[in-house]
């Protein structure tokens, strides 16, 4: 049987920084400037306890960054929870 590792809890600032760094690594998204997430009272269908509120693509074209952020968020949610004190 496959054992799934529990999600690692990180502060909001770390999660937002990680998402921004991953977003900036996508082609044409280098100039993205901000990612904002929020902790949820419950959990999403995928078990995540946080959700994307918004992001700022800065001078990067949103048509390139929108698909990237929507791919990245579920991947990061799969591995990381927002820590309770965040």
PDB file with SEQRES, HELIX, SHEET and CRYST1 records, atoms N, CA, C and O in Angstrom:
SEQRES   1 A   86  UNK UNK UNK UNK UNK UNK UNK UNK UNK UNK UNK UNK UNK          
SEQRES   2 A   86  UNK UNK UNK UNK UNK UNK UNK UNK UNK UNK UNK UNK UNK          
SEQRES   3 A   86  UNK UNK UNK UNK UNK UNK UNK UNK UNK UNK UNK UNK UNK          
SEQRES   4 A   86  UNK UNK UNK UNK UNK UNK UNK UNK UNK UNK UNK UNK UNK          
SEQRES   5 A   86  UNK UNK UNK UNK UNK UNK UNK UNK UNK UNK UNK UNK UNK          
SEQRES   6 A   86  UNK UNK UNK UNK UNK UNK UNK UNK UNK UNK UNK UNK UNK          
SEQRES   7 A   86  UNK UNK UNK UNK UNK UNK UNK UNK                              
HELIX    1 AA1 UNK A   12  UNK A   25  1                                  14    
HELIX    2 AA2 UNK A   62  UNK A   79  1                                  18    
SHEET    1 AA1 2 UNK A   8  UNK A  10  0                                        
SHEET    2 AA1 2 UNK A  80  UNK A  82  1                                        
SHEET    1 AA2 2 UNK A  34  UNK A  39  0                                        
SHEET    2 AA2 2 UNK A  50  UNK A  56 -1                                        
CRYST1    1.000    1.000    1.000  90.00  90.00  90.00 P 1           1          
ATOM      1  N   UNK A   1       0.840  -1.185   0.000  1.00  0.00           N  
ATOM      2  CA  UNK A   1       0.000   0.000   0.000  1.00  0.00           C  
ATOM      3  C   UNK A   1       0.879   1.240   0.000  1.00  0.00           C  
ATOM      4  O   UNK A   1       1.895   1.287   0.694  1.00  0.00           O  
ATOM      5  N   UNK A   2       0.493   2.236  -0.770  1.00  0.00           N  
ATOM      6  CA  UNK A   2       1.249   3.486  -0.842  1.00  0.00           C  
ATOM      7  C   UNK A   2       0.870   4.357   0.345  1.00  0.00           C  
ATOM      8  O   UNK A   2      -0.308   4.568   0.632  1.00  0.00           O  
ATOM      9  N   UNK A   3       1.880   4.853   1.020  1.00  0.00           N  
ATOM     10  CA  UNK A   3       1.658   5.745   2.144  1.00  0.00           C  
ATOM     11  C   UNK A   3       1.885   7.183   1.673  1.00  0.00           C  
ATOM     12  O   UNK A   3       2.951   7.509   1.149  1.00  0.00           O  
ATOM     13  N   UNK A   4       0.894   8.025   1.858  1.00  0.00           N  
ATOM     14  CA  UNK A   4       1.024   9.415   1.466  1.00  0.00           C  
ATOM     15  C   UNK A   4       1.594  10.209   2.622  1.00  0.00           C  
ATOM     16  O   UNK A   4       1.130  10.093   3.757  1.00  0.00           O  
ATOM     17  N   UNK A   5       2.592  11.006   2.333  1.00  0.00           N  
ATOM     18  CA  UNK A   5       3.198  11.844   3.359  1.00  0.00           C  
ATOM     19  C   UNK A   5       2.239  12.974   3.710  1.00  0.00           C  
ATOM     20  O   UNK A   5       1.554  13.501   2.834  1.00  0.00           O  
ATOM     21  N   UNK A   6       2.186  13.347   4.979  1.00  0.00           N  
ATOM     22  CA  UNK A   6       1.314  14.467   5.351  1.00  0.00           C  
ATOM     23  C   UNK A   6       1.842  15.772   4.752  1.00  0.00           C  
ATOM     24  O   UNK A   6       3.029  15.907   4.455  1.00  0.00           O  
ATOM     25  N   UNK A   7       0.946  16.703   4.590  1.00  0.00           N  
ATOM     26  CA  UNK A   7       1.356  18.022   4.094  1.00  0.00           C  
ATOM     27  C   UNK A   7       2.234  18.687   5.139  1.00  0.00           C  
ATOM     28  O   UNK A   7       2.047  18.490   6.340  1.00  0.00           O  
ATOM     29  N   UNK A   8       3.170  19.458   4.684  1.00  0.00           N  
ATOM     30  CA  UNK A   8       4.042  20.232   5.557  1.00  0.00           C  
ATOM     31  C   UNK A   8       3.377  21.588   5.788  1.00  0.00           C  
ATOM     32  O   UNK A   8       2.921  22.224   4.839  1.00  0.00           O  
ATOM     33  N   UNK A   9       3.321  22.027   7.030  1.00  0.00           N  
ATOM     34  CA  UNK A   9       2.745  23.327   7.356  1.00  0.00           C  
ATOM     35  C   UNK A   9       3.777  24.427   7.237  1.00  0.00           C  
ATOM     36  O   UNK A   9       4.857  24.336   7.820  1.00  0.00           O  
ATOM     37  N   UNK A  10       3.454  25.461   6.490  1.00  0.00           N  
ATOM     38  CA  UNK A  10       4.341  26.610   6.311  1.00  0.00           C  
ATOM     39  C   UNK A  10       3.579  27.902   6.589  1.00  0.00           C  
ATOM     40  O   UNK A  10       2.362  27.956   6.407  1.00  0.00           O  
ATOM     41  N   UNK A  11       4.286  28.942   7.030  1.00  0.00           N  
ATOM     42  CA  UNK A  11       3.636  30.240   7.220  1.00  0.00           C  
ATOM     43  C   UNK A  11       3.153  30.803   5.877  1.00  0.00           C  
ATOM     44  O   UNK A  11       3.682  30.468   4.817  1.00  0.00           O  
ATOM     45  N   UNK A  12       2.150  31.651   5.952  1.00  0.00           N  
ATOM     46  CA  UNK A  12       1.601  32.281   4.755  1.00  0.00           C  
ATOM     47  C   UNK A  12       2.698  32.930   3.910  1.00  0.00           C  
ATOM     48  O   UNK A  12       2.721  32.749   2.693  1.00  0.00           O  
ATOM     49  N   UNK A  13       3.595  33.674   4.528  1.00  0.00           N  
ATOM     50  CA  UNK A  13       4.634  34.386   3.765  1.00  0.00           C  
ATOM     51  C   UNK A  13       5.517  33.420   2.978  1.00  0.00           C  
ATOM     52  O   UNK A  13       5.916  33.731   1.856  1.00  0.00           O  
ATOM     53  N   UNK A  14       5.823  32.266   3.539  1.00  0.00           N  
ATOM     54  CA  UNK A  14       6.640  31.263   2.841  1.00  0.00           C  
ATOM     55  C   UNK A  14       5.882  30.684   1.647  1.00  0.00           C  
ATOM     56  O   UNK A  14       6.441  30.531   0.561  1.00  0.00           O  
ATOM     57  N   UNK A  15       4.602  30.362   1.858  1.00  0.00           N  
ATOM     58  CA  UNK A  15       3.795  29.813   0.774  1.00  0.00           C  
ATOM     59  C   UNK A  15       3.638  30.828  -0.357  1.00  0.00           C  
ATOM     60  O   UNK A  15       3.776  30.483  -1.531  1.00  0.00           O  
ATOM     61  N   UNK A  16       3.349  32.079  -0.001  1.00  0.00           N  
ATOM     62  CA  UNK A  16       3.209  33.109  -1.032  1.00  0.00           C  
ATOM     63  C   UNK A  16       4.515  33.324  -1.775  1.00  0.00           C  
ATOM     64  O   UNK A  16       4.518  33.479  -2.997  1.00  0.00           O  
ATOM     65  N   UNK A  17       5.628  33.335  -1.046  1.00  0.00           N  
ATOM     66  CA  UNK A  17       6.932  33.492  -1.679  1.00  0.00           C  
ATOM     67  C   UNK A  17       7.269  32.333  -2.600  1.00  0.00           C  
ATOM     68  O   UNK A  17       7.823  32.531  -3.682  1.00  0.00           O  
ATOM     69  N   UNK A  18       6.935  31.128  -2.171  1.00  0.00           N  
ATOM     70  CA  UNK A  18       7.188  29.937  -2.980  1.00  0.00           C  
ATOM     71  C   UNK A  18       6.368  29.985  -4.269  1.00  0.00           C  
ATOM     72  O   UNK A  18       6.894  29.738  -5.355  1.00  0.00           O  
ATOM     73  N   UNK A  19       5.087  30.303  -4.144  1.00  0.00           N  
ATOM     74  CA  UNK A  19       4.232  30.395  -5.327  1.00  0.00           C  
ATOM     75  C   UNK A  19       4.726  31.470  -6.294  1.00  0.00           C  
ATOM     76  O   UNK A  19       4.738  31.262  -7.508  1.00  0.00           O  
ATOM     77  N   UNK A  20       5.134  32.616  -5.753  1.00  0.00           N  
ATOM     78  CA  UNK A  20       5.643  33.687  -6.607  1.00  0.00           C  
ATOM     79  C   UNK A  20       6.913  33.251  -7.327  1.00  0.00           C  
ATOM     80  O   UNK A  20       7.079  33.514  -8.518  1.00  0.00           O  
ATOM     81  N   UNK A  21       7.795  32.593  -6.613  1.00  0.00           N  
ATOM     82  CA  UNK A  21       9.036  32.111  -7.218  1.00  0.00           C  
ATOM     83  C   UNK A  21       8.752  31.101  -8.334  1.00  0.00           C  
ATOM     84  O   UNK A  21       9.357  31.172  -9.404  1.00  0.00           O  
ATOM     85  N   UNK A  22       7.841  30.171  -8.089  1.00  0.00           N  
ATOM     86  CA  UNK A  22       7.474  29.195  -9.123  1.00  0.00           C  
ATOM     87  C   UNK A  22       6.824  29.891 -10.315  1.00  0.00           C  
ATOM     88  O   UNK A  22       7.111  29.559 -11.465  1.00  0.00           O  
ATOM     89  N   UNK A  23       5.948  30.855 -10.040  1.00  0.00           N  
ATOM     90  CA  UNK A  23       5.284  31.592 -11.114  1.00  0.00           C  
ATOM     91  C   UNK A  23       6.305  32.339 -11.969  1.00  0.00           C  
ATOM     92  O   UNK A  23       6.231  32.323 -13.198  1.00  0.00           O  
ATOM     93  N   UNK A  24       7.246  32.985 -11.313  1.00  0.00           N  
ATOM     94  CA  UNK A  24       8.265  33.743 -12.038  1.00  0.00           C  
ATOM     95  C   UNK A  24       9.172  32.848 -12.878  1.00  0.00           C  
ATOM     96  O   UNK A  24       9.829  33.325 -13.804  1.00  0.00           O  
ATOM     97  N   UNK A  25       9.212  31.569 -12.563  1.00  0.00           N  
ATOM     98  CA  UNK A  25      10.032  30.633 -13.333  1.00  0.00           C  
ATOM     99  C   UNK A  25       9.348  30.219 -14.642  1.00  0.00           C  
ATOM    100  O   UNK A  25       9.998  29.674 -15.534  1.00  0.00           O  
ATOM    101  N   UNK A  26       8.057  30.472 -14.757  1.00  0.00           N  
ATOM    102  CA  UNK A  26       7.337  30.142 -15.997  1.00  0.00           C  
ATOM    103  C   UNK A  26       7.719  31.130 -17.095  1.00  0.00           C  
ATOM    104  O   UNK A  26       8.007  32.294 -16.815  1.00  0.00           O  
ATOM    105  N   UNK A  27       7.722  30.662 -18.351  1.00  0.00           N  
ATOM    106  CA  UNK A  27       8.043  31.559 -19.470  1.00  0.00           C  
ATOM    107  C   UNK A  27       7.097  32.769 -19.493  1.00  0.00           C  
ATOM    108  O   UNK A  27       5.882  32.624 -19.359  1.00  0.00           O  
ATOM    109  N   UNK A  28       7.665  33.933 -19.660  1.00  0.00           N  
ATOM    110  CA  UNK A  28       6.947  35.209 -19.792  1.00  0.00           C  
ATOM    111  C   UNK A  28       6.305  35.689 -18.495  1.00  0.00           C  
ATOM    112  O   UNK A  28       5.541  36.654 -18.520  1.00  0.00           O  
ATOM    113  N   UNK A  29       6.591  35.045 -17.357  1.00  0.00           N  
ATOM    114  CA  UNK A  29       5.986  35.454 -16.082  1.00  0.00           C  
ATOM    115  C   UNK A  29       7.020  35.987 -15.095  1.00  0.00           C  
ATOM    116  O   UNK A  29       6.713  36.178 -13.919  1.00  0.00           O  
ATOM    117  N   UNK A  30       8.219  36.222 -15.556  1.00  0.00           N  
ATOM    118  CA  UNK A  30       9.314  36.660 -14.683  1.00  0.00           C  
ATOM    119  C   UNK A  30       8.967  37.929 -13.911  1.00  0.00           C  
ATOM    120  O   UNK A  30       9.440  38.128 -12.792  1.00  0.00           O  
ATOM    121  N   UNK A  31       8.146  38.783 -14.506  1.00  0.00           N  
ATOM    122  CA  UNK A  31       7.861  40.076 -13.877  1.00  0.00           C  
ATOM    123  C   UNK A  31       6.624  40.064 -12.978  1.00  0.00           C  
ATOM    124  O   UNK A  31       6.163  41.123 -12.552  1.00  0.00           O  
ATOM    125  N   UNK A  32       6.085  38.884 -12.686  1.00  0.00           N  
ATOM    126  CA  UNK A  32       4.993  38.796 -11.708  1.00  0.00           C  
ATOM    127  C   UNK A  32       5.511  39.317 -10.373  1.00  0.00           C  
ATOM    128  O   UNK A  32       6.672  39.101 -10.027  1.00  0.00           O  
ATOM    129  N   UNK A  33       4.648  40.004  -9.621  1.00  0.00           N  
ATOM    130  CA  UNK A  33       5.126  40.691  -8.426  1.00  0.00           C  
ATOM    131  C   UNK A  33       4.525  40.231  -7.102  1.00  0.00           C  
ATOM    132  O   UNK A  33       5.100  40.493  -6.046  1.00  0.00           O  
ATOM    133  N   UNK A  34       3.375  39.547  -7.135  1.00  0.00           N  
ATOM    134  CA  UNK A  34       2.746  39.216  -5.855  1.00  0.00           C  
ATOM    135  C   UNK A  34       1.772  38.049  -6.000  1.00  0.00           C  
ATOM    136  O   UNK A  34       1.112  37.888  -7.027  1.00  0.00           O  
ATOM    137  N   UNK A  35       1.701  37.243  -4.944  1.00  0.00           N  
ATOM    138  CA  UNK A  35       0.699  36.192  -4.805  1.00  0.00           C  
ATOM    139  C   UNK A  35       0.091  36.350  -3.419  1.00  0.00           C  
ATOM    140  O   UNK A  35       0.818  36.505  -2.438  1.00  0.00           O  
ATOM    141  N   UNK A  36      -1.240  36.312  -3.329  1.00  0.00           N  
ATOM    142  CA  UNK A  36      -1.927  36.452  -2.051  1.00  0.00           C  
ATOM    143  C   UNK A  36      -2.802  35.213  -1.838  1.00  0.00           C  
ATOM    144  O   UNK A  36      -3.612  34.855  -2.692  1.00  0.00           O  
ATOM    145  N   UNK A  37      -2.623  34.573  -0.690  1.00  0.00           N  
ATOM    146  CA  UNK A  37      -3.437  33.413  -0.330  1.00  0.00           C  
ATOM    147  C   UNK A  37      -4.103  33.678   1.010  1.00  0.00           C  
ATOM    148  O   UNK A  37      -3.730  34.603   1.730  1.00  0.00           O  
ATOM    149  N   UNK A  38      -5.098  32.851   1.336  1.00  0.00           N  
ATOM    150  CA  UNK A  38      -5.742  32.979   2.650  1.00  0.00           C  
ATOM    151  C   UNK A  38      -6.002  31.599   3.227  1.00  0.00           C  
ATOM    152  O   UNK A  38      -6.229  30.629   2.505  1.00  0.00           O  
ATOM    153  N   UNK A  39      -5.965  31.544   4.522  1.00  0.00           N  
ATOM    154  CA  UNK A  39      -6.269  30.312   5.240  1.00  0.00           C  
ATOM    155  C   UNK A  39      -7.779  30.130   5.261  1.00  0.00           C  
ATOM    156  O   UNK A  39      -8.521  31.100   5.418  1.00  0.00           O  
ATOM    157  N   UNK A  40      -8.230  28.910   5.105  1.00  0.00           N  
ATOM    158  CA  UNK A  40      -9.656  28.594   5.106  1.00  0.00           C  
ATOM    159  C   UNK A  40     -10.087  28.085   6.475  1.00  0.00           C  
ATOM    160  O   UNK A  40      -9.270  27.552   7.227  1.00  0.00           O  
ATOM    161  N   UNK A  41     -11.353  28.245   6.799  1.00  0.00           N  
ATOM    162  CA  UNK A  41     -11.887  27.684   8.051  1.00  0.00           C  
ATOM    163  C   UNK A  41     -11.928  26.166   7.968  1.00  0.00           C  
ATOM    164  O   UNK A  41     -11.689  25.480   8.962  1.00  0.00           O  
ATOM    165  N   UNK A  42     -12.228  25.645   6.796  1.00  0.00           N  
ATOM    166  CA  UNK A  42     -12.272  24.198   6.582  1.00  0.00           C  
ATOM    167  C   UNK A  42     -11.210  23.805   5.573  1.00  0.00           C  
ATOM    168  O   UNK A  42     -10.109  24.354   5.561  1.00  0.00           O  
ATOM    169  N   UNK A  43     -11.555  22.854   4.735  1.00  0.00           N  
ATOM    170  CA  UNK A  43     -10.631  22.434   3.691  1.00  0.00           C  
ATOM    171  C   UNK A  43     -11.354  22.343   2.350  1.00  0.00           C  
ATOM    172  O   UNK A  43     -12.576  22.205   2.292  1.00  0.00           O  
ATOM    173  N   UNK A  44     -10.589  22.423   1.299  1.00  0.00           N  
ATOM    174  CA  UNK A  44     -11.109  22.257  -0.056  1.00  0.00           C  
ATOM    175  C   UNK A  44     -11.280  20.774  -0.360  1.00  0.00           C  
ATOM    176  O   UNK A  44     -10.912  19.928   0.455  1.00  0.00           O  
ATOM    177  N   UNK A  45     -11.829  20.457  -1.507  1.00  0.00           N  
ATOM    178  CA  UNK A  45     -12.006  19.055  -1.917  1.00  0.00           C  
ATOM    179  C   UNK A  45     -10.687  18.296  -1.916  1.00  0.00           C  
ATOM    180  O   UNK A  45     -10.649  17.104  -1.609  1.00  0.00           O  
ATOM    181  N   UNK A  46      -9.605  18.992  -2.260  1.00  0.00           N  
ATOM    182  CA  UNK A  46      -8.296  18.338  -2.320  1.00  0.00           C  
ATOM    183  C   UNK A  46      -7.620  18.269  -0.949  1.00  0.00           C  
ATOM    184  O   UNK A  46      -6.481  17.811  -0.847  1.00  0.00           O  
ATOM    185  N   UNK A  47      -8.309  18.718   0.109  1.00  0.00           N  
ATOM    186  CA  UNK A  47      -7.771  18.658   1.459  1.00  0.00           C  
ATOM    187  C   UNK A  47      -6.962  19.874   1.873  1.00  0.00           C  
ATOM    188  O   UNK A  47      -6.524  19.962   3.020  1.00  0.00           O  
ATOM    189  N   UNK A  48      -6.760  20.807   0.963  1.00  0.00           N  
ATOM    190  CA  UNK A  48      -5.955  22.005   1.274  1.00  0.00           C  
ATOM    191  C   UNK A  48      -6.702  22.919   2.241  1.00  0.00           C  
ATOM    192  O   UNK A  48      -7.929  23.014   2.204  1.00  0.00           O  
ATOM    193  N   UNK A  49      -5.946  23.587   3.104  1.00  0.00           N  
ATOM    194  CA  UNK A  49      -6.549  24.503   4.066  1.00  0.00           C  
ATOM    195  C   UNK A  49      -6.330  25.968   3.701  1.00  0.00           C  
ATOM    196  O   UNK A  49      -6.547  26.859   4.522  1.00  0.00           O  
ATOM    197  N   UNK A  50      -5.899  26.212   2.463  1.00  0.00           N  
ATOM    198  CA  UNK A  50      -5.692  27.578   1.991  1.00  0.00           C  
ATOM    199  C   UNK A  50      -6.081  27.663   0.519  1.00  0.00           C  
ATOM    200  O   UNK A  50      -6.168  26.658  -0.187  1.00  0.00           O  
ATOM    201  N   UNK A  51      -6.315  28.921   0.079  1.00  0.00           N  
ATOM    202  CA  UNK A  51      -6.719  29.149  -1.306  1.00  0.00           C  
ATOM    203  C   UNK A  51      -6.069  30.419  -1.836  1.00  0.00           C  
ATOM    204  O   UNK A  51      -5.704  31.311  -1.071  1.00  0.00           O  
ATOM    205  N   UNK A  52      -5.934  30.485  -3.133  1.00  0.00           N  
ATOM    206  CA  UNK A  52      -5.434  31.678  -3.804  1.00  0.00           C  
ATOM    207  C   UNK A  52      -6.514  32.752  -3.739  1.00  0.00           C  
ATOM    208  O   UNK A  52      -7.673  32.496  -4.065  1.00  0.00           O  
ATOM    209  N   UNK A  53      -6.129  33.952  -3.316  1.00  0.00           N  
ATOM    210  CA  UNK A  53      -7.037  35.089  -3.308  1.00  0.00           C  
ATOM    211  C   UNK A  53      -6.828  35.897  -4.580  1.00  0.00           C  
ATOM    212  O   UNK A  53      -7.782  36.241  -5.277  1.00  0.00           O  
ATOM    213  N   UNK A  54      -5.564  36.194  -4.874  1.00  0.00           N  
ATOM    214  CA  UNK A  54      -5.236  36.971  -6.063  1.00  0.00           C  
ATOM    215  C   UNK A  54      -3.750  36.863  -6.339  1.00  0.00           C  
ATOM    216  O   UNK A  54      -2.974  36.372  -5.519  1.00  0.00           O  
ATOM    217  N   UNK A  55      -3.383  37.332  -7.503  1.00  0.00           N  
ATOM    218  CA  UNK A  55      -1.962  37.484  -7.809  1.00  0.00           C  
ATOM    219  C   UNK A  55      -1.819  38.664  -8.745  1.00  0.00           C  
ATOM    220  O   UNK A  55      -2.761  39.033  -9.447  1.00  0.00           O  
ATOM    221  N   UNK A  56      -0.643  39.249  -8.753  1.00  0.00           N  
ATOM    222  CA  UNK A  56      -0.353  40.392  -9.612  1.00  0.00           C  
ATOM    223  C   UNK A  56       0.711  39.964 -10.610  1.00  0.00           C  
ATOM    224  O   UNK A  56       1.823  39.601 -10.229  1.00  0.00           O  
ATOM    225  N   UNK A  57       0.368  40.007 -11.872  1.00  0.00           N  
ATOM    226  CA  UNK A  57       1.326  39.597 -12.897  1.00  0.00           C  
ATOM    227  C   UNK A  57       2.346  40.698 -13.190  1.00  0.00           C  
ATOM    228  O   UNK A  57       3.269  40.501 -13.980  1.00  0.00           O  
ATOM    229  N   UNK A  58       2.174  41.862 -12.546  1.00  0.00           N  
ATOM    230  CA  UNK A  58       3.119  42.955 -12.791  1.00  0.00           C  
ATOM    231  C   UNK A  58       3.128  43.317 -14.267  1.00  0.00           C  
ATOM    232  O   UNK A  58       2.076  43.545 -14.866  1.00  0.00           O  
ATOM    233  N   UNK A  59       4.310  43.370 -14.844  1.00  0.00           N  
ATOM    234  CA  UNK A  59       4.426  43.691 -16.268  1.00  0.00           C  
ATOM    235  C   UNK A  59       4.374  42.445 -17.143  1.00  0.00           C  
ATOM    236  O   UNK A  59       4.481  42.541 -18.366  1.00  0.00           O  
ATOM    237  N   UNK A  60       4.214  41.293 -16.536  1.00  0.00           N  
ATOM    238  CA  UNK A  60       4.114  40.042 -17.291  1.00  0.00           C  
ATOM    239  C   UNK A  60       2.701  39.910 -17.860  1.00  0.00           C  
ATOM    240  O   UNK A  60       1.738  40.318 -17.210  1.00  0.00           O  
ATOM    241  N   UNK A  61       2.563  39.353 -19.052  1.00  0.00           N  
ATOM    242  CA  UNK A  61       1.234  39.204 -19.654  1.00  0.00           C  
ATOM    243  C   UNK A  61       0.365  38.190 -18.896  1.00  0.00           C  
ATOM    244  O   UNK A  61       0.768  37.045 -18.688  1.00  0.00           O  
ATOM    245  N   UNK A  62      -0.808  38.620 -18.498  1.00  0.00           N  
ATOM    246  CA  UNK A  62      -1.717  37.727 -17.753  1.00  0.00           C  
ATOM    247  C   UNK A  62      -2.078  36.493 -18.561  1.00  0.00           C  
ATOM    248  O   UNK A  62      -2.304  35.429 -17.984  1.00  0.00           O  
ATOM    249  N   UNK A  63      -2.137  36.608 -19.879  1.00  0.00           N  
ATOM    250  CA  UNK A  63      -2.509  35.437 -20.690  1.00  0.00           C  
ATOM    251  C   UNK A  63      -1.477  34.322 -20.574  1.00  0.00           C  
ATOM    252  O   UNK A  63      -1.782  33.167 -20.872  1.00  0.00           O  
ATOM    253  N   UNK A  64      -0.272  34.649 -20.148  1.00  0.00           N  
ATOM    254  CA  UNK A  64       0.742  33.620 -19.892  1.00  0.00           C  
ATOM    255  C   UNK A  64       0.721  33.175 -18.439  1.00  0.00           C  
ATOM    256  O   UNK A  64       0.939  32.000 -18.141  1.00  0.00           O  
ATOM    257  N   UNK A  65       0.458  34.108 -17.536  1.00  0.00           N  
ATOM    258  CA  UNK A  65       0.554  33.818 -16.101  1.00  0.00           C  
ATOM    259  C   UNK A  65      -0.694  33.162 -15.518  1.00  0.00           C  
ATOM    260  O   UNK A  65      -0.594  32.382 -14.571  1.00  0.00           O  
ATOM    261  N   UNK A  66      -1.879  33.472 -16.075  1.00  0.00           N  
ATOM    262  CA  UNK A  66      -3.106  32.845 -15.568  1.00  0.00           C  
ATOM    263  C   UNK A  66      -3.023  31.321 -15.627  1.00  0.00           C  
ATOM    264  O   UNK A  66      -3.265  30.662 -14.616  1.00  0.00           O  
ATOM    265  N   UNK A  67      -2.686  30.741 -16.784  1.00  0.00           N  
ATOM    266  CA  UNK A  67      -2.593  29.274 -16.822  1.00  0.00           C  
ATOM    267  C   UNK A  67      -1.526  28.732 -15.870  1.00  0.00           C  
ATOM    268  O   UNK A  67      -1.703  27.671 -15.271  1.00  0.00           O  
ATOM    269  N   UNK A  68      -0.435  29.454 -15.737  1.00  0.00           N  
ATOM    270  CA  UNK A  68       0.652  29.003 -14.867  1.00  0.00           C  
ATOM    271  C   UNK A  68       0.216  28.962 -13.405  1.00  0.00           C  
ATOM    272  O   UNK A  68       0.451  27.967 -12.719  1.00  0.00           O  
ATOM    273  N   UNK A  69      -0.415  30.027 -12.923  1.00  0.00           N  
ATOM    274  CA  UNK A  69      -0.801  30.064 -11.509  1.00  0.00           C  
ATOM    275  C   UNK A  69      -1.858  29.004 -11.207  1.00  0.00           C  
ATOM    276  O   UNK A  69      -1.879  28.438 -10.113  1.00  0.00           O  
ATOM    277  N   UNK A  70      -2.737  28.735 -12.178  1.00  0.00           N  
ATOM    278  CA  UNK A  70      -3.783  27.737 -11.945  1.00  0.00           C  
ATOM    279  C   UNK A  70      -3.259  26.306 -12.010  1.00  0.00           C  
ATOM    280  O   UNK A  70      -3.923  25.381 -11.540  1.00  0.00           O  
ATOM    281  N   UNK A  71      -2.092  26.120 -12.579  1.00  0.00           N  
ATOM    282  CA  UNK A  71      -1.416  24.817 -12.523  1.00  0.00           C  
ATOM    283  C   UNK A  71      -0.641  24.701 -11.206  1.00  0.00           C  
ATOM    284  O   UNK A  71      -0.650  23.654 -10.560  1.00  0.00           O  
ATOM    285  N   UNK A  72       0.023  25.783 -10.825  1.00  0.00           N  
ATOM    286  CA  UNK A  72       0.885  25.766  -9.642  1.00  0.00           C  
ATOM    287  C   UNK A  72       0.136  25.601  -8.325  1.00  0.00           C  
ATOM    288  O   UNK A  72       0.563  24.833  -7.463  1.00  0.00           O  
ATOM    289  N   UNK A  73      -0.968  26.309  -8.161  1.00  0.00           N  
ATOM    290  CA  UNK A  73      -1.664  26.314  -6.867  1.00  0.00           C  
ATOM    291  C   UNK A  73      -2.043  24.901  -6.412  1.00  0.00           C  
ATOM    292  O   UNK A  73      -1.731  24.545  -5.276  1.00  0.00           O  
ATOM    293  N   UNK A  74      -2.697  24.081  -7.235  1.00  0.00           N  
ATOM    294  CA  UNK A  74      -3.049  22.733  -6.758  1.00  0.00           C  
ATOM    295  C   UNK A  74      -1.830  21.863  -6.425  1.00  0.00           C  
ATOM    296  O   UNK A  74      -1.883  21.030  -5.520  1.00  0.00           O  
ATOM    297  N   UNK A  75      -0.749  22.061  -7.155  1.00  0.00           N  
ATOM    298  CA  UNK A  75       0.463  21.289  -6.867  1.00  0.00           C  
ATOM    299  C   UNK A  75       1.007  21.662  -5.493  1.00  0.00           C  
ATOM    300  O   UNK A  75       1.339  20.785  -4.695  1.00  0.00           O  
ATOM    301  N   UNK A  76       1.098  22.952  -5.218  1.00  0.00           N  
ATOM    302  CA  UNK A  76       1.611  23.402  -3.923  1.00  0.00           C  
ATOM    303  C   UNK A  76       0.627  23.025  -2.810  1.00  0.00           C  
ATOM    304  O   UNK A  76       1.050  22.647  -1.717  1.00  0.00           O  
ATOM    305  N   UNK A  77      -0.685  23.125  -3.078  1.00  0.00           N  
ATOM    306  CA  UNK A  77      -1.679  22.719  -2.078  1.00  0.00           C  
ATOM    307  C   UNK A  77      -1.542  21.243  -1.727  1.00  0.00           C  
ATOM    308  O   UNK A  77      -1.778  20.850  -0.584  1.00  0.00           O  
ATOM    309  N   UNK A  78      -1.167  20.437  -2.691  1.00  0.00           N  
ATOM    310  CA  UNK A  78      -1.017  18.999  -2.457  1.00  0.00           C  
ATOM    311  C   UNK A  78       0.079  18.707  -1.434  1.00  0.00           C  
ATOM    312  O   UNK A  78      -0.006  17.727  -0.693  1.00  0.00           O  
ATOM    313  N   UNK A  79       1.087  19.540  -1.394  1.00  0.00           N  
ATOM    314  CA  UNK A  79       2.262  19.290  -0.536  1.00  0.00           C  
ATOM    315  C   UNK A  79       2.331  20.136   0.726  1.00  0.00           C  
ATOM    316  O   UNK A  79       3.008  19.762   1.684  1.00  0.00           O  
ATOM    317  N   UNK A  80       1.633  21.283   0.739  1.00  0.00           N  
ATOM    318  CA  UNK A  80       1.808  22.221   1.844  1.00  0.00           C  
ATOM    319  C   UNK A  80       0.482  22.754   2.361  1.00  0.00           C  
ATOM    320  O   UNK A  80      -0.399  23.113   1.580  1.00  0.00           O  
ATOM    321  N   UNK A  81       0.345  22.803   3.683  1.00  0.00           N  
ATOM    322  CA  UNK A  81      -0.752  23.465   4.362  1.00  0.00           C  
ATOM    323  C   UNK A  81      -0.247  24.814   4.872  1.00  0.00           C  
ATOM    324  O   UNK A  81       0.957  25.032   5.003  1.00  0.00           O  
ATOM    325  N   UNK A  82      -1.183  25.708   5.156  1.00  0.00           N  
ATOM    326  CA  UNK A  82      -0.807  26.941   5.815  1.00  0.00           C  
ATOM    327  C   UNK A  82      -0.767  26.637   7.309  1.00  0.00           C  
ATOM    328  O   UNK A  82      -1.729  26.112   7.870  1.00  0.00           O  
ATOM    329  N   UNK A  83       0.335  26.966   7.937  1.00  0.00           N  
ATOM    330  CA  UNK A  83       0.512  26.705   9.367  1.00  0.00           C  
ATOM    331  C   UNK A  83      -0.569  27.429  10.173  1.00  0.00           C  
ATOM    332  O   UNK A  83      -1.017  28.504   9.775  1.00  0.00           O  
ATOM    333  N   UNK A  84      -0.995  26.850  11.307  1.00  0.00           N  
ATOM    334  CA  UNK A  84      -2.070  27.432  12.106  1.00  0.00           C  
ATOM    335  C   UNK A  84      -1.822  28.855  12.568  1.00  0.00           C  
ATOM    336  O   UNK A  84      -2.768  29.631  12.701  1.00  0.00           O  
ATOM    337  N   UNK A  85      -0.581  29.210  12.812  1.00  0.00           N  
ATOM    338  CA  UNK A  85      -0.295  30.563  13.317  1.00  0.00           C  
ATOM    339  C   UNK A  85      -0.071  31.555  12.187  1.00  0.00           C  
ATOM    340  O   UNK A  85       0.335  32.689  12.441  1.00  0.00           O  
ATOM    341  N   UNK A  86      -0.325  31.156  10.952  1.00  0.00           N  
ATOM    342  CA  UNK A  86      -0.041  32.028   9.814  1.00  0.00           C  
ATOM    343  C   UNK A  86      -1.199  32.967   9.544  1.00  0.00           C  
ATOM    344  O   UNK A  86      -1.135  33.776   8.619  1.00  0.00           O  
TER     345      UNK A  86                                                      
END                                                                             
